[in-house]
Amino acid sequence: MSTQRNILAAILIFGIFMLIPQYMEMVGVIPEENSVGVVSPKPTGEEKPLLDIYGSAPVALEKNPLLSTEASEVLTIITPLYKANISNHGGGSVVYYKIHETKNQTQRYVGGYDSLGVYSKANNVVLLHDVGHTSDHCAPCLSVKDEGVFKKHNQAFSRKASLDIINGVLEVGVGEVKEIYYESEGVQKTLIVDGDSFSINHLFDYDFKRADEVEVAWTSGIFPSEPSINSSSSYSSDELSYSSAYAYQNESLESITQSSQVGLPPEVFNEKTDWVAIRTKFFGMVMLANKKSNYASLSSENFLFRGEDDILPIYSASMGGYPSRGKLDIKTYLGPLDVDRIDLLGEDKSVSSIMNFGWSIIQPFSRAVLWTVKTIHNSLGINYGFVLIIIALLMRIITGPLTRKSYESSAKMKVVAPLQKKVQEKYKNDPQRLQQEMGKLWKEHGVNPVSGCLPMLIQWPILMSFFIVFRSTIEFRGASFFGWISDLSQPDYLFALPFEIPLYGGAVAILPILMGISMFLTMKITMQATDDTQKTFMYFMNVFFILIFNSFPSGLTLYYTIFNFLSYQQQLSIKNSK
């Protein structure tokens, strides 16, 4: 029975990791191999400027403005958090956006792509690039339905003079709030900029006499920020797997992914909508309105990234069904997926649902893990690598009694195993009697065959929450530990290989190997009495984990490595005390 139970446990672990792709798809994370809509980049001798990225407009929106276009004007906004260029097209559509906070979270926002699509660790993260100021860009603007056809109201607005704007620059300091005023035919618009926030309020006062209805649209997507861990790709396929567009309706989150939506007409969700959003791995755009819209429209298009065959998905999101005359207060957030900031968007904290905290049963554990990580870091002032070690120690202490109980149950099962085998041989042709005699045997020796698996099942939500949080939290972005571990959000690659290994990749990370050693040592203790077939299977599982963890963030692997070594020490201690 002990062998059967251990095999069951191994199958359970294997099944969990096999189900991870399906689980990630359920929560909005699509595995790399399923991103069929993306064309793998090919090296070219010529790098095209980023102007090509917006080469076509979403299907739902035409390029033609309703009114004639006037001269373009770009205003630069500088706050302690970001630098943004806004165009007078659409009355303040954002065309360039760089995060440049340096006071507290420098490591989070360093490392990004320039306007030619070249990644450098010296660049700050740029979420929108200035690629010209035409009616194709909308971040955000109104889209007006006239005679059944949507057209972006994205012509050039006139800006009112302001003493705060000097040489085309508006500086907004800490604690300051400043306003910018735009006008066009049928529309008055006010932008409210808060120096302490990544949010900009867009206040529309409009009257389109011939229109059927109005949408608020964001068609500029978000630019990628993460480097590739695969030399054959110019941007991170891991980041691509997290990219999605969302609409929140009736306390339910609707979404599309690039792999399932590219090349198709926009998907329309015909319910009252609170907000729409677009996200990458670590950053996001959220657009909230003071009035619920009647529907949301989400779409994804492929655009040129650098070369001819180098494709990047760009998402569009809109909220529609507003009357042709009225007032709208649209808050746009463009910044990091920091749960403390995201929770402040809206009164019900619903926007945090785009952060993929997992299934409902997992979410409380995920939030608790993230809170613990941030609290220890802020309280002790130590780097996040040491924070992960402390958390591993705490989790080992918390789960220690469960591990001991599981080990003791295994020890009892080993004693009962020979007697159990005799009973099985004696009553193999009488299943009912066999069940009765086995129950008597277990009761006599104080054995519960389920108790060994129960601790593992209890720990599963906790272990899964660590997997979710440590893989995608922005706190680890750019955070170094020591030595070769320079970024806990990336694999700790030490050197590259001249070839690629299936599942493993083309570079060697050290922490997954150390994790494999820790798993092997633990198995040596727990499988001393098991047969050779089971041992072979478990060693295969060990190798499998080394392969798949090679491309995972080093912070995640560091935690599991430390946790496994502590588990080995505990089991060794329990064994020696017997």
matplotlib code that plots the C-alpha trace (Angstrom):
import matplotlib.pyplot as plt

x = [0.0, 2.9, 4.2, 0.8, 0.4, 3.8, 3.1, -0.3, 1.5, 4.0, 1.2, -0.6, 2.5, 3.1, -0.5, -0.4, 2.5, 0.8, -2.3, -0.4, -0.9, -4.6, -4.8, -2.8, -5.1, -8.1, -6.7, -5.6, -2.0, -1.5, 1.6, 4.2, 3.5, -0.2, 0.6, -0.1, -1.0, 2.5, 5.0, 8.5, 10.9, 13.6, 16.9, 17.0, 19.7, 17.5, 15.8, 12.6, 11.6, 8.8, 6.5, 5.5, 4.0, 0.7, 0.5, -3.2, -6.2, -8.6, -11.4, -14.1, -12.7, -12.0, -8.9, -10.9, -11.6, -15.0, -13.7, -10.8, -7.4, -5.5, -1.9, -0.5, 0.9, 2.7, 2.7, 5.2, 4.0, 6.7, 5.7, 7.8, 6.5, 6.5, 7.2, 4.4, 3.9, 0.3, -1.0, -3.8, -5.3, -8.3, -7.8, -4.9, -4.2, -1.0, 1.6, 4.7, 4.9, 8.1, 8.2, 11.1, 10.4, 13.8, 13.2, 12.0, 11.6, 14.4, 15.0, 11.4, 11.5, 15.0, 15.4, 13.3, 13.1, 14.0, 12.1, 13.8, 12.8, 16.3, 16.4, 18.9, 19.2, 20.1, 16.7, 13.8, 10.5, 8.6, 4.9, 4.0, 6.5, 6.1, 5.6, 3.8, 0.6, -2.0, -5.7, -4.7, -3.5, -6.0, -5.0, -7.8, -10.3, -14.0, -15.3, -18.5, -21.1, -22.5, -24.9, -23.8, -20.1, -17.7, -15.2, -12.5, -13.0, -9.3, -8.6, -6.5, -8.0, -7.2, -5.5, -6.2, -3.2, -1.9, 0.8, 1.8, 3.0, 6.4, 8.0, 5.6, 6.3, 3.9, 5.7, 3.5, 5.3, 4.6, 1.2, 0.2, -2.8, -2.9, -5.4, -5.1, -8.0, -8.8, -11.6, -12.9, -16.2, -18.7, -16.3, -14.7, -12.1, -10.2, -7.1, -6.4, -2.9, -2.0, 1.7, 1.3, -0.5, -0.1, -3.7, -4.9, -8.5, -10.0, -13.2, -15.4, -18.3, -19.6, -22.6, -22.6, -25.9, -25.9, -24.3, -26.1, -23.8, -20.4, -17.5, -14.4, -11.5, -7.9, -6.3, -2.5, -2.0, 1.0, 4.6, 6.6, 9.1, 10.8, 13.8, 13.7, 15.1, 15.4, 17.9, 15.5, 13.1, 13.4, 11.0, 9.9, 7.6, 7.0, 5.6, 3.6, 1.9, 0.6, -0.7, -4.5, -7.3, -10.1, -13.6, -15.3, -19.1, -21.5, -18.8, -17.4, -14.1, -14.2, -11.0, -9.4, -5.9, -3.8, -3.6, -7.3, -8.4, -5.8, -7.2, -10.8, -13.3, -13.5, -15.3, -18.2, -19.4, -23.0, -23.3, -23.0, -19.2, -17.3, -13.9, -11.6, -7.9, -4.9, -1.9, 1.6, 3.5, 4.3, 2.5, -1.1, -3.5, -6.9, -9.7, -12.6, -15.6, -17.9, -20.8, -21.2, -21.1, -23.7, -21.0, -17.2, -15.3, -11.9, -9.6, -6.0, -4.0, -0.5, 2.0, 5.5, 7.9, 11.3, 11.8, 9.5, 8.6, 8.9, 5.4, 4.0, 0.4, -1.3, -4.6, -7.5, -10.2, -13.3, -16.4, -19.5, -23.2, -23.0, -25.6, -24.5, -24.7, -23.4, -20.4, -17.9, -15.1, -12.6, -9.8, -6.8, -4.1, -0.9, 1.8, 3.0, 0.8, 1.5, -1.4, -1.3, -1.8, -4.2, -6.5, -7.0, -8.6, -12.3, -14.0, -14.4, -10.8, -12.2, -9.3, -6.9, -8.6, -6.4, -3.3, -4.0, -4.0, -5.5, -8.7, -11.0, -9.7, -6.1, -6.5, -6.5, -3.3, -1.7, -2.6, -1.3, 2.0, 2.5, 1.6, 4.1, 6.8, 6.3, 6.0, 9.3, 11.1, 9.8, 10.3, 13.8, 15.1, 16.8, 16.8, 14.1, 16.4, 16.8, 13.1, 12.4, 14.8, 13.0, 9.6, 10.9, 12.0, 8.6, 6.8, 8.9, 8.0, 4.3, 4.2, 6.6, 3.9, 2.2, 5.4, 6.2, 2.7, 3.1, 6.5, 5.2, 2.3, 4.7, 6.8, 3.7, 2.7, 6.1, 5.6, 2.1, 3.1, 4.2, 1.0, -1.1, 0.4, -0.5, -4.1, -4.3, -3.0, -5.4, -8.6, -7.7, -10.8, -13.2, -13.1, -15.7, -13.8, -10.5, -11.8, -13.1, -9.8, -7.7, -9.8, -9.2, -5.4, -5.2, -7.2, -5.1, -1.9, -3.3, -2.8, -4.8, -3.7, -5.2, -3.4, -0.1, -1.6, -3.7, -0.8, 0.2, -3.4, -3.5, -0.3, -1.3, -3.1, -0.1, 2.4, 0.4, 0.0, 3.8, 4.1, 1.7, 3.1, 6.8, 6.4, 4.8, 5.1, 6.7, 8.5, 11.1, 11.6, 15.2, 15.8, 19.2, 20.2, 24.0, 26.6, 25.1, 21.5, 21.0, 17.3, 14.8, 12.1, 14.4, 16.1, 19.6, 21.3, 25.1, 26.1, 24.5, 24.7, 25.5, 22.2, 18.8, 17.4, 13.6, 11.8, 15.2, 16.2, 19.5, 21.1, 22.0, 20.5, 22.1, 19.3, 17.1, 20.1, 20.4, 16.7, 17.1, 19.8, 17.6, 14.7, 17.1, 18.3, 14.7, 13.8, 16.7, 15.2, 11.5, 12.0, 14.4, 11.8, 10.3, 10.8, 13.0, 10.1, 8.9, 12.4, 12.9, 9.7, 10.5, 13.9, 12.4, 10.1, 13.2, 14.8, 11.5, 11.4, 14.9, 14.0, 10.9, 12.2, 15.2, 13.1, 11.2, 12.1, 15.1, 13.0, 10.6, 13.3, 15.3, 12.3, 11.6, 15.4, 15.6, 12.3, 13.4, 16.8, 14.9, 12.5, 15.5, 17.0, 13.7, 13.2, 16.7, 16.2, 13.0, 14.7, 17.6, 15.3, 13.6]
y = [0.0, 2.3, 1.8, 2.5, 5.6, 7.0, 6.3, 8.1, 11.0, 11.1, 11.0, 13.8, 16.0, 15.2, 15.8, 19.2, 20.3, 18.8, 20.8, 24.1, 25.1, 24.5, 26.3, 29.3, 29.5, 29.5, 32.5, 34.3, 33.1, 31.2, 29.0, 30.0, 27.1, 28.1, 31.6, 30.5, 34.0, 35.2, 34.8, 33.9, 36.6, 36.1, 38.1, 40.6, 42.8, 45.9, 47.1, 49.0, 51.9, 51.4, 53.5, 50.2, 48.9, 50.7, 49.9, 48.9, 49.9, 47.7, 46.4, 48.2, 51.6, 53.5, 55.7, 58.7, 61.4, 63.0, 66.4, 67.9, 67.6, 70.7, 71.1, 68.5, 69.5, 67.5, 68.4, 66.8, 65.9, 65.2, 63.9, 62.1, 58.8, 59.1, 61.2, 61.3, 63.0, 63.7, 64.7, 67.2, 64.6, 63.3, 66.1, 64.6, 61.1, 59.6, 58.8, 58.3, 57.0, 56.3, 55.3, 57.0, 56.8, 56.6, 57.4, 54.0, 51.3, 51.9, 48.3, 47.7, 50.1, 49.7, 47.5, 48.1, 48.6, 51.7, 53.1, 50.7, 47.7, 47.1, 46.0, 47.4, 47.2, 50.9, 51.9, 52.7, 51.0, 52.6, 51.5, 53.7, 54.9, 58.2, 57.0, 60.1, 61.8, 60.7, 59.7, 56.1, 56.5, 56.5, 56.4, 57.2, 59.0, 59.0, 56.8, 58.0, 55.7, 57.6, 55.8, 52.5, 53.1, 53.9, 56.7, 57.9, 61.5, 61.9, 65.0, 67.8, 69.7, 73.3, 73.7, 76.6, 78.6, 77.8, 79.5, 76.1, 75.0, 76.3, 75.6, 72.7, 71.1, 70.7, 69.7, 68.2, 67.8, 65.7, 66.5, 68.6, 68.3, 70.2, 70.5, 70.8, 72.1, 71.1, 72.0, 70.8, 70.9, 69.3, 68.4, 70.1, 68.0, 68.4, 66.3, 66.1, 65.0, 63.9, 64.0, 61.1, 58.8, 56.8, 57.7, 60.6, 61.6, 62.5, 64.5, 64.7, 67.1, 66.3, 66.7, 64.8, 65.8, 63.3, 60.3, 57.1, 56.4, 56.9, 54.7, 55.4, 53.6, 52.7, 51.3, 51.8, 48.7, 48.4, 48.0, 45.0, 45.4, 42.0, 40.6, 37.2, 34.2, 32.5, 33.8, 33.2, 35.8, 39.6, 39.9, 37.7, 34.9, 34.5, 38.1, 37.3, 34.4, 36.9, 39.5, 39.8, 42.3, 42.3, 43.7, 43.6, 43.1, 42.1, 41.0, 38.7, 39.1, 38.6, 38.4, 37.6, 36.4, 37.2, 33.5, 33.1, 36.5, 37.7, 38.4, 38.2, 41.0, 42.5, 40.4, 42.3, 41.6, 42.9, 43.6, 46.6, 47.3, 48.8, 48.9, 47.5, 46.7, 45.5, 43.9, 42.5, 40.5, 43.3, 46.4, 47.3, 49.8, 50.2, 52.5, 53.2, 55.3, 57.1, 55.6, 51.9, 51.3, 49.1, 46.9, 46.3, 45.6, 43.8, 42.9, 42.1, 42.8, 41.7, 44.6, 44.8, 44.9, 45.3, 43.3, 42.2, 38.9, 40.1, 40.4, 41.9, 41.7, 45.0, 45.0, 47.4, 47.9, 50.1, 50.8, 51.7, 52.4, 55.9, 58.5, 60.9, 63.8, 63.9, 64.0, 61.2, 61.0, 58.4, 57.5, 55.8, 54.0, 53.2, 51.7, 48.8, 45.9, 46.7, 45.4, 48.3, 50.7, 48.5, 48.0, 51.8, 51.8, 51.5, 51.0, 47.2, 46.3, 44.4, 45.6, 43.4, 40.4, 41.0, 40.1, 36.4, 35.5, 32.1, 30.2, 31.5, 29.0, 30.1, 33.9, 34.4, 32.4, 34.3, 37.7, 36.6, 35.4, 38.7, 40.7, 38.7, 39.2, 43.0, 43.3, 41.5, 43.5, 46.8, 46.1, 44.6, 46.5, 43.4, 42.3, 40.0, 37.0, 36.9, 37.6, 34.4, 32.4, 33.8, 32.8, 29.3, 29.0, 30.2, 27.8, 24.9, 25.7, 26.0, 22.8, 20.9, 19.1, 18.0, 16.6, 14.8, 13.3, 12.2, 10.6, 8.8, 7.5, 6.2, 4.5, 2.7, 1.7, 0.1, -2.0, -3.1, -3.7, -7.4, -8.2, -6.3, -8.4, -11.6, -10.5, -9.5, -12.9, -14.7, -12.9, -11.9, -13.7, -12.2, -8.3, -7.8, -9.9, -8.3, -4.9, -6.0, -7.6, -4.7, -2.4, -4.6, -4.6, -0.9, -0.3, -2.8, -1.1, 2.5, 3.1, 5.4, 5.1, 8.5, 10.4, 10.2, 12.0, 14.5, 16.8, 17.0, 18.0, 20.6, 22.1, 22.2, 25.6, 27.2, 25.7, 26.8, 30.3, 30.6, 29.4, 32.1, 35.0, 34.3, 33.8, 37.1, 39.7, 43.0, 43.2, 40.8, 42.6, 43.7, 42.7, 41.1, 38.6, 37.9, 36.7, 35.5, 35.9, 39.5, 39.5, 37.3, 37.7, 36.0, 32.6, 32.6, 31.6, 31.2, 30.3, 29.6, 26.3, 25.9, 24.1, 23.9, 21.0, 20.3, 21.6, 22.8, 25.6, 26.9, 28.1, 26.6, 27.9, 26.9, 27.0, 24.4, 22.0, 22.7, 22.2, 18.8, 17.9, 18.8, 16.7, 13.8, 13.9, 14.0, 11.0, 9.0, 9.2, 8.7, 5.9, 3.6, 0.8, 1.3, -0.9, -0.2, 0.7, 3.4, 4.8, 5.0, 6.9, 9.4, 10.0, 10.7, 13.2, 14.8, 15.3, 16.6, 19.3, 20.4, 20.7, 22.8, 25.0, 26.0, 28.7, 29.8, 33.0, 32.5, 33.8, 31.0, 28.4, 29.9, 29.5, 25.8, 25.0, 26.4, 24.8, 21.4, 21.5, 22.3, 19.5, 17.1, 18.3, 17.8, 14.3, 13.4, 14.6, 12.6, 9.5, 9.8, 10.3, 6.9]
z = [0.0, 0.7, -2.8, -4.3, -2.2, -3.2, -6.8, -6.4, -4.9, -7.7, -10.3, -8.4, -8.6, -12.2, -13.0, -11.3, -13.5, -16.6, -15.8, -15.3, -19.0, -18.8, -15.5, -16.8, -19.8, -17.4, -15.5, -18.6, -19.1, -22.4, -22.7, -25.3, -27.7, -27.9, -29.2, -32.7, -33.9, -33.5, -36.3, -35.0, -35.7, -38.3, -38.3, -41.1, -42.3, -41.9, -38.8, -39.5, -37.3, -34.8, -37.1, -38.6, -35.4, -36.0, -39.6, -39.6, -37.5, -35.6, -37.7, -35.8, -36.3, -39.5, -39.9, -41.2, -38.7, -38.5, -39.0, -40.9, -39.3, -38.2, -37.3, -34.9, -31.5, -28.9, -25.2, -22.8, -19.3, -16.7, -13.2, -10.6, -12.0, -15.7, -18.8, -21.4, -24.8, -25.6, -29.0, -29.6, -31.8, -29.8, -27.3, -25.5, -26.8, -25.3, -27.9, -25.8, -22.2, -20.2, -16.6, -14.9, -11.2, -9.5, -5.9, -4.5, -7.2, -9.7, -10.5, -11.5, -14.4, -15.9, -18.9, -22.0, -25.8, -27.7, -30.7, -33.1, -31.0, -29.5, -25.9, -23.4, -19.6, -19.7, -21.1, -18.9, -19.6, -22.4, -22.7, -25.7, -28.3, -30.2, -33.7, -35.3, -34.5, -36.9, -36.5, -36.3, -32.7, -29.9, -26.3, -25.6, -27.9, -28.7, -31.5, -33.0, -34.8, -37.8, -40.2, -38.7, -39.1, -36.3, -36.9, -34.5, -33.4, -33.4, -35.4, -34.0, -31.1, -30.1, -26.8, -24.4, -23.3, -19.8, -17.7, -16.3, -19.8, -20.6, -24.0, -24.6, -21.2, -18.2, -15.0, -12.2, -8.9, -5.8, -4.4, -7.4, -9.7, -13.0, -15.8, -19.6, -21.7, -25.3, -27.7, -31.1, -32.9, -30.6, -27.9, -24.9, -23.1, -19.8, -18.8, -15.1, -14.2, -10.7, -9.8, -7.3, -9.7, -12.9, -13.8, -16.0, -16.0, -19.4, -19.0, -22.2, -22.7, -26.2, -28.5, -31.8, -33.4, -36.2, -34.3, -33.2, -30.3, -28.8, -27.8, -25.8, -27.4, -26.7, -29.8, -29.1, -27.0, -24.7, -25.9, -24.5, -21.8, -21.2, -23.1, -24.7, -22.9, -26.3, -28.8, -31.7, -30.4, -30.2, -27.3, -24.5, -25.4, -21.7, -21.6, -24.7, -22.8, -20.2, -22.7, -22.8, -23.1, -20.5, -19.9, -16.5, -16.6, -13.9, -11.5, -14.2, -16.1, -19.9, -21.9, -25.2, -26.0, -29.1, -30.1, -30.2, -31.6, -34.1, -37.6, -36.4, -36.0, -32.5, -29.9, -28.5, -25.0, -24.7, -21.0, -18.7, -18.5, -15.5, -17.1, -19.8, -19.6, -21.5, -19.8, -20.5, -17.9, -15.5, -16.8, -17.7, -19.1, -17.4, -18.6, -16.2, -16.8, -14.3, -16.2, -17.1, -20.9, -22.6, -24.1, -24.5, -27.6, -27.5, -30.4, -31.3, -34.4, -35.5, -36.2, -37.4, -34.5, -36.1, -39.2, -42.0, -40.3, -36.7, -35.4, -32.2, -31.0, -30.2, -28.3, -28.6, -26.0, -26.1, -24.0, -26.1, -26.2, -24.7, -26.0, -28.7, -26.2, -22.7, -20.3, -19.5, -17.0, -18.2, -15.9, -17.7, -15.7, -17.5, -15.3, -13.3, -12.1, -8.5, -6.4, -4.0, -6.9, -8.8, -5.8, -5.7, -9.2, -8.4, -5.1, -5.3, -6.1, -9.1, -11.4, -9.5, -11.2, -14.2, -12.1, -12.2, -8.6, -9.6, -8.9, -6.2, -3.7, -4.5, -4.5, -0.7, -0.4, -3.4, -1.8, 1.5, 0.0, -1.9, 1.2, 3.3, 0.6, 0.5, 4.3, 5.1, 2.4, 3.5, 7.2, 7.1, 4.1, 2.7, -1.0, -2.3, -2.5, 1.3, 1.6, -0.3, 1.9, 5.0, 3.6, 2.8, 6.4, 7.6, 5.3, 6.4, 10.0, 9.2, 7.2, 9.4, 11.5, 8.3, 6.9, 10.1, 10.1, 6.5, 7.3, 10.4, 8.3, 5.7, 8.4, 9.8, 6.3, 5.7, 8.8, 7.8, 4.1, 4.6, 6.5, 4.0, 1.2, 2.9, 3.3, -0.3, -1.4, 0.9, -0.1, -3.7, -5.0, -2.4, -2.7, 0.0, 2.5, 1.4, 2.2, 5.6, 6.6, 5.4, 7.5, 10.5, 9.8, 9.5, 12.7, 14.6, 13.7, 13.9, 10.2, 8.0, 4.3, 3.4, 6.1, 4.2, 1.1, 3.1, 4.1, 0.4, -0.6, 2.2, 1.1, -2.6, -2.6, -0.8, -3.1, -6.2, -4.8, -4.5, -8.1, -9.3, -7.3, -7.7, -11.4, -12.3, -9.4, -10.5, -7.1, -8.5, -11.8, -11.9, -8.3, -7.9, -5.2, -5.4, -7.9, -11.2, -9.9, -11.2, -11.9, -9.8, -12.5, -15.1, -15.2, -13.7, -16.9, -16.4, -20.0, -23.3, -25.2, -28.9, -29.4, -27.9, -25.9, -26.0, -22.9, -21.6, -24.0, -25.2, -21.9, -18.5, -15.3, -12.0, -9.6, -11.3, -11.0, -7.3, -7.0, -8.7, -6.2, -3.3, -4.7, -5.2, -1.6, -0.3, -2.5, -1.2, 2.2, 1.4, -1.1, 0.7, 0.9, -2.5, -5.5, -8.5, -10.8, -8.5, -8.0, -11.7, -12.2, -9.4, -10.8, -14.1, -12.4, -10.9, -14.4, -15.8, -13.1, -13.9, -17.6, -17.1, -14.3, -16.5, -18.1, -14.9, -13.0, -10.7, -7.7, -8.0, -8.4, -5.5, -3.2, -4.1, -3.8, -0.3, 0.7, -0.6, 1.2, 4.4, 3.8, 3.3, 6.6, 8.4, 7.1, 7.9, 11.4, 11.8, 10.4, 12.8, 15.8, 15.2]

ax = plt.figure().add_subplot(projection="3d")
ax.plot(x, y, z, "-o")
ax.set_aspect("equal")
plt.show()
